[in-house]
């Protein structure tokens, strides 16, 4: 950890860094919990520059959004030190530190906060819905066009489909023959994949500032009250569709199974969880959404689940070069859970539509 401590010392911390340990379970960035001799804690992250190729623009996005959020939080009597991320600058006044080809950043640590990898109760999932709905509401008047697209075409499912077909054609690791059922499932949804992108291009869905990775574990909860504190992991904050933000939450949270569950009998779409999330999300930001946005929320849920499964399958075919894996066939297991949820959602589409109408 000597190198980590040397990098940490490049930032304007309170005290000198004395310890660092791996922290969290993110797929993309390397994250460490720092402690200083002044008894302060910070989060140090190595930005994955193979994913986020423009660290300067990425950090500019985060600064713009968090500064905007701080003003909103202050105006409502909240605590901006606990209700949003706070970037710590380097000793040279930069938003990140570059060490060779590696880029690093630091956030202040939010004490007394916890995250959850899987949904433990309907109340908890409802609270996360309120958090992401509130996030949408706070940023409703932020000029989305001023943000950099940190990952081009991130939720462009039409483009993701082309990436998938390219991976099948190349078959870099000779895995395609063993996943013909999964490949057929994706191809059967080719036209569906274009639905939301085409609507946005026709002007039927507005671009908004979106988080684009609205999983339950990207909400910090107060460990004492159980209430949501802050939305974190802002790397993918950029112009996008509100229905995709909603949909990614449903993909991750409207099931009691883990994202990489190997027993598909345990993987089920729970309409009760969908309802409690819809209630919380629309309760916070429903008034700012257009009629089309509200109508397409179930499609957003199916789309993000399908897209994510397709991305896991694409990465598996490419040799596991994007998502971190911790066992053999990890991305394939992840893919299969997503496709099982898509099938469940398709069977429950009428119920999903009824739930949305109930809270509109």
C-alpha positions as CSV (number, residue, x, y, z in Angstrom):
1,X,0.0,0.0,0.0
2,X,3.0,2.3,0.0
3,X,2.3,3.6,-3.5
4,X,-1.4,4.2,-2.5
5,X,-0.3,6.3,0.4
6,X,2.1,8.3,-1.7
7,X,-0.7,9.0,-4.2
8,X,-3.0,10.0,-1.4
9,X,-0.5,12.4,-0.1
10,X,-0.8,14.4,-3.3
11,X,-4.3,15.5,-2.2
12,X,-5.2,18.4,0.2
13,X,-6.2,16.1,3.1
14,X,-6.6,17.0,6.7
15,X,-3.5,15.3,8.1
16,X,-1.1,12.8,6.4
17,X,-2.4,9.5,5.1
18,X,-1.4,6.6,7.4
19,X,-3.4,3.6,6.2
20,X,-5.4,2.5,3.1
21,X,-7.5,-0.6,2.6
22,X,-9.6,-1.9,-0.3
23,X,-13.2,-0.7,0.0
24,X,-16.5,-1.5,-1.7
25,X,-17.4,-3.9,-4.4
26,X,-17.6,-1.9,-7.6
27,X,-17.1,-3.5,-11.0
28,X,-15.1,-0.7,-12.6
29,X,-12.8,1.5,-10.4
30,X,-10.3,0.5,-7.7
31,X,-11.5,2.1,-4.4
32,X,-9.6,2.5,-1.1
33,X,-10.6,3.8,2.4
34,X,-7.9,6.2,3.6
35,X,-7.2,7.2,7.2
36,X,-5.0,10.1,8.2
37,X,-3.1,11.0,11.4
38,X,-5.7,13.6,12.0
39,X,-8.3,10.9,12.4
40,X,-10.1,11.8,9.2
41,X,-11.3,9.3,6.5
42,X,-11.4,9.7,2.8
43,X,-12.3,7.7,-0.3
44,X,-9.4,7.3,-2.8
45,X,-10.4,5.9,-6.3
46,X,-8.3,4.9,-9.2
47,X,-10.3,6.0,-12.3
48,X,-10.5,3.2,-14.8
49,X,-9.1,5.1,-17.8
50,X,-9.9,2.2,-20.2
51,X,-13.6,2.9,-19.5
52,X,-13.5,6.6,-18.7
53,X,-11.0,7.8,-21.3
54,X,-11.2,11.6,-20.5
55,X,-10.6,11.9,-16.8
56,X,-10.6,15.7,-16.9
57,X,-14.0,16.0,-18.5
58,X,-15.3,13.2,-16.2
59,X,-14.3,15.2,-13.1
60,X,-15.6,18.4,-14.6
61,X,-19.0,16.7,-14.9
62,X,-18.9,15.6,-11.2
63,X,-17.8,19.1,-10.0
64,X,-20.6,20.8,-12.0
65,X,-23.3,18.4,-10.8
66,X,-22.2,18.3,-7.1
67,X,-21.8,22.1,-6.9
68,X,-25.3,22.4,-8.3
69,X,-26.7,19.9,-5.9
70,X,-25.0,21.6,-2.9
71,X,-26.8,24.8,-3.7
72,X,-30.1,23.0,-3.9
73,X,-29.4,21.1,-0.7
74,X,-28.4,24.3,1.2
75,X,-31.5,26.1,0.0
76,X,-33.7,23.4,1.4
77,X,-31.9,23.4,4.8
78,X,-30.0,20.2,4.1
79,X,-26.4,19.2,4.8
80,X,-24.3,19.3,1.6
81,X,-21.4,17.5,3.4
82,X,-23.6,14.4,3.9
83,X,-26.2,14.6,1.1
84,X,-23.9,14.6,-1.9
85,X,-20.3,13.8,-2.8
86,X,-17.6,16.3,-2.0
87,X,-14.4,16.2,-4.2
88,X,-11.1,16.9,-2.5
89,X,-8.7,18.7,-4.7
90,X,-5.0,17.9,-5.1
91,X,-2.4,20.1,-3.5
92,X,-2.0,21.7,-6.9
93,X,-5.7,22.6,-7.1
94,X,-6.6,19.9,-9.6
95,X,-9.6,17.7,-9.5
96,X,-7.6,14.6,-10.0
97,X,-4.0,13.4,-9.8
98,X,-2.2,11.7,-12.8
99,X,0.5,9.2,-12.0
100,X,1.9,7.9,-15.3
101,X,-1.2,6.6,-17.1
102,X,-3.2,6.2,-13.9
103,X,-5.7,8.8,-12.7
104,X,-6.8,9.2,-9.1
105,X,-9.4,11.2,-7.2
106,X,-10.4,11.7,-3.6
107,X,-13.8,12.2,-1.9
108,X,-14.5,13.1,1.7
109,X,-15.8,10.0,3.6
110,X,-19.5,10.2,4.7
111,X,-19.5,8.8,8.3
112,X,-22.4,6.8,9.6
113,X,-23.5,5.7,6.1
114,X,-24.0,2.2,4.7
115,X,-24.8,0.7,1.3
116,X,-26.7,-2.5,0.5
117,X,-25.9,-5.0,-2.3
118,X,-29.3,-6.5,-2.4
119,X,-32.7,-5.3,-1.4
120,X,-33.6,-6.4,2.2
121,X,-37.1,-5.0,2.4
122,X,-39.8,-3.1,0.5
123,X,-39.2,-0.1,2.8
124,X,-35.6,0.0,1.9
125,X,-36.3,-0.2,-1.9
126,X,-38.9,2.5,-1.5
127,X,-36.3,4.7,0.2
128,X,-33.9,4.2,-2.7
129,X,-36.7,5.2,-5.1
130,X,-37.2,8.4,-3.2
131,X,-33.4,9.1,-3.3
132,X,-33.2,8.7,-7.1
133,X,-36.5,10.5,-7.7
134,X,-35.2,13.4,-5.5
135,X,-32.0,13.3,-7.5
136,X,-34.0,13.7,-10.7
137,X,-36.0,16.5,-9.2
138,X,-33.0,18.5,-7.9
139,X,-31.4,18.4,-11.3
140,X,-34.6,19.1,-13.3
141,X,-33.4,22.6,-14.2
142,X,-29.7,21.7,-14.8
143,X,-28.7,22.3,-18.4
144,X,-28.1,18.7,-19.5
145,X,-26.4,19.7,-22.7
146,X,-23.5,21.2,-20.8
147,X,-22.4,17.8,-19.5
148,X,-19.8,15.7,-21.2
149,X,-20.8,12.2,-22.4
150,X,-18.4,10.2,-20.2
151,X,-19.2,6.9,-22.0
152,X,-20.5,7.6,-25.5
153,X,-23.7,5.7,-26.3
154,X,-23.7,4.3,-22.7
155,X,-27.5,3.5,-22.8
156,X,-27.9,3.5,-26.6
157,X,-29.3,0.0,-26.7
158,X,-29.2,0.0,-30.6
159,X,-25.5,0.6,-30.5
160,X,-25.1,-2.0,-27.7
161,X,-26.8,-4.5,-30.0
162,X,-24.3,-3.9,-32.7
163,X,-21.5,-4.4,-30.2
164,X,-23.1,-7.7,-29.3
165,X,-23.3,-8.9,-32.9
166,X,-19.6,-7.9,-33.4
167,X,-18.6,-10.0,-30.4
168,X,-20.6,-13.0,-31.7
169,X,-19.0,-12.7,-35.1
170,X,-15.4,-12.4,-33.7
171,X,-16.0,-15.0,-31.0
172,X,-12.6,-14.1,-29.5
173,X,-12.5,-16.9,-26.9
174,X,-14.5,-19.5,-28.8
175,X,-17.4,-19.3,-26.4
176,X,-20.3,-18.6,-28.8
177,X,-21.2,-22.2,-29.5
178,X,-21.9,-22.8,-25.8
179,X,-24.3,-19.8,-25.4
180,X,-26.5,-20.2,-28.4
181,X,-29.7,-20.0,-26.3
182,X,-28.6,-16.6,-24.9
183,X,-27.5,-15.3,-28.3
184,X,-31.0,-16.3,-29.7
185,X,-32.7,-14.4,-26.9
186,X,-30.8,-11.2,-27.7
187,X,-31.5,-11.5,-31.4
188,X,-35.2,-12.1,-30.7
189,X,-35.2,-8.6,-29.1
190,X,-33.4,-6.7,-31.8
191,X,-36.4,-4.5,-32.7
192,X,-37.3,-3.9,-29.0
193,X,-33.7,-2.7,-28.4
194,X,-34.4,0.4,-30.6
195,X,-37.7,1.5,-28.8
196,X,-36.5,4.2,-26.4
197,X,-33.6,5.4,-28.6
198,X,-36.0,5.9,-31.5
199,X,-38.5,7.8,-29.3
200,X,-35.8,10.1,-28.1
201,X,-34.6,10.8,-31.6
202,X,-38.2,11.6,-32.6
203,X,-38.4,14.1,-29.7
204,X,-40.9,12.0,-27.8
205,X,-38.7,11.6,-24.8
206,X,-36.6,14.5,-23.4
207,X,-32.9,14.4,-22.5
208,X,-32.3,15.0,-18.8
209,X,-29.4,14.9,-16.4
210,X,-29.4,11.2,-15.5
211,X,-27.3,9.0,-13.2
212,X,-27.3,6.0,-15.6
213,X,-26.3,3.5,-12.9
214,X,-29.2,3.7,-10.4
215,X,-28.5,0.5,-8.5
216,X,-29.5,0.2,-4.8
217,X,-25.8,0.1,-3.9
218,X,-25.3,3.6,-5.3
219,X,-27.4,5.1,-2.5
220,X,-25.9,5.8,0.9
221,X,-28.3,5.2,3.8
222,X,-28.0,6.6,7.3
223,X,-27.1,3.6,9.4
224,X,-29.1,5.0,12.4
225,X,-32.3,6.1,10.8
226,X,-32.3,3.9,7.7
227,X,-33.2,6.9,5.5
228,X,-31.3,7.7,2.3
229,X,-28.5,10.2,2.5
230,X,-26.9,10.6,-0.9
231,X,-26.7,9.3,-4.4
232,X,-23.1,8.3,-5.1
233,X,-21.0,6.9,-8.0
234,X,-21.5,9.9,-10.3
235,X,-19.1,8.8,-13.1
236,X,-21.9,8.1,-15.5
237,X,-23.9,11.3,-14.8
238,X,-24.6,12.7,-18.2
239,X,-27.5,13.5,-20.6
240,X,-29.9,10.6,-20.7
241,X,-33.4,9.3,-20.3
242,X,-35.3,9.3,-17.0
243,X,-37.0,6.0,-17.9
244,X,-33.6,4.4,-18.1
245,X,-32.7,5.6,-14.6
246,X,-36.0,4.2,-13.3
247,X,-35.4,1.0,-15.3
248,X,-31.9,0.3,-14.0
249,X,-33.2,0.5,-10.4
250,X,-35.9,-2.0,-11.2
251,X,-33.4,-4.2,-12.9
252,X,-31.2,-4.4,-9.9
253,X,-33.7,-4.1,-7.1
254,X,-37.1,-5.6,-8.0
255,X,-35.8,-9.1,-7.1
256,X,-34.5,-10.6,-3.9
257,X,-31.7,-12.4,-5.9
258,X,-28.2,-11.3,-6.3
259,X,-27.1,-10.0,-9.7
260,X,-24.8,-13.0,-10.2
261,X,-27.1,-15.7,-8.7
262,X,-26.4,-19.1,-10.3
263,X,-29.7,-20.7,-9.3
264,X,-32.2,-19.1,-11.6
265,X,-35.0,-20.6,-9.6
266,X,-34.2,-17.9,-7.0
267,X,-34.4,-15.1,-9.6
268,X,-37.9,-13.7,-9.9
269,X,-39.3,-10.3,-10.8
270,X,-41.3,-9.1,-7.7
271,X,-44.3,-6.9,-8.7
272,X,-44.6,-5.7,-5.1
273,X,-41.1,-4.3,-5.2
274,X,-41.8,-2.7,-8.6
275,X,-44.9,-1.0,-7.0
276,X,-43.1,0.3,-3.9
277,X,-40.3,1.7,-6.1
278,X,-42.7,3.3,-8.6
279,X,-44.6,4.9,-5.7
280,X,-41.5,6.4,-4.2
281,X,-39.9,7.5,-7.6
282,X,-43.1,9.2,-8.9
283,X,-43.8,10.6,-5.5
284,X,-40.6,12.6,-5.8
285,X,-40.4,13.5,-9.4
286,X,-43.6,12.5,-11.1
287,X,-44.8,16.1,-11.5
288,X,-41.7,17.0,-13.7
289,X,-42.0,14.0,-16.0
290,X,-43.9,14.1,-19.3
291,X,-46.8,11.8,-20.0
292,X,-44.6,9.7,-22.4
293,X,-41.9,9.4,-19.7
294,X,-44.4,8.0,-17.2
295,X,-46.0,5.7,-19.7
296,X,-42.7,4.2,-20.7
297,X,-41.4,3.4,-17.2
298,X,-42.2,-0.3,-17.6
299,X,-40.4,-0.3,-20.9
300,X,-37.4,1.4,-19.2
301,X,-37.3,-1.5,-16.7
302,X,-37.4,-4.1,-19.4
303,X,-34.9,-2.2,-21.6
304,X,-32.3,-1.7,-18.9
305,X,-32.5,-5.3,-17.8
306,X,-32.2,-6.6,-21.4
307,X,-29.4,-4.1,-22.1
308,X,-27.4,-5.1,-19.1
309,X,-27.8,-8.8,-19.8
310,X,-26.7,-8.2,-23.3
311,X,-23.6,-6.3,-22.1
312,X,-22.7,-9.1,-19.7
313,X,-23.0,-11.6,-22.6
314,X,-21.0,-9.4,-24.9
315,X,-18.2,-9.1,-22.3
316,X,-18.3,-12.9,-21.8
317,X,-17.9,-13.4,-25.5
318,X,-15.0,-10.9,-25.6
319,X,-13.1,-12.6,-22.9
320,X,-14.3,-10.6,-19.8
321,X,-12.4,-7.4,-20.6
322,X,-14.9,-4.8,-19.2
323,X,-16.6,-6.0,-16.0
324,X,-14.5,-7.4,-13.2
325,X,-15.0,-11.1,-12.6
326,X,-14.4,-13.2,-9.5
327,X,-15.0,-16.7,-10.9
328,X,-15.2,-18.6,-14.1
329,X,-18.3,-17.8,-16.2
330,X,-19.1,-14.9,-13.8
331,X,-20.4,-12.6,-16.6
332,X,-22.4,-15.5,-18.1
333,X,-24.1,-16.0,-14.7
334,X,-24.9,-12.3,-14.6
335,X,-26.3,-12.4,-18.1
336,X,-28.6,-15.3,-17.3
337,X,-30.1,-13.6,-14.3
338,X,-30.9,-10.5,-16.4
339,X,-32.6,-12.5,-19.1
340,X,-34.6,-14.4,-16.6
341,X,-35.9,-11.1,-15.2
342,X,-36.7,-9.8,-18.7
343,X,-38.9,-12.9,-19.3
344,X,-40.7,-12.3,-16.0
345,X,-41.2,-8.6,-16.8
346,X,-42.6,-9.4,-20.2
347,X,-45.1,-11.8,-18.5
348,X,-46.0,-9.0,-16.0
349,X,-46.2,-6.1,-18.4
350,X,-50.0,-5.5,-17.9
351,X,-49.5,-5.4,-14.1
352,X,-46.6,-3.0,-14.5
353,X,-48.7,-0.6,-16.6
354,X,-51.5,-0.7,-14.0
355,X,-49.0,0.1,-11.2
356,X,-47.7,3.2,-13.1
357,X,-51.2,4.4,-13.8
358,X,-52.0,4.0,-10.1
359,X,-49.3,6.5,-9.0
360,X,-49.5,9.0,-11.9
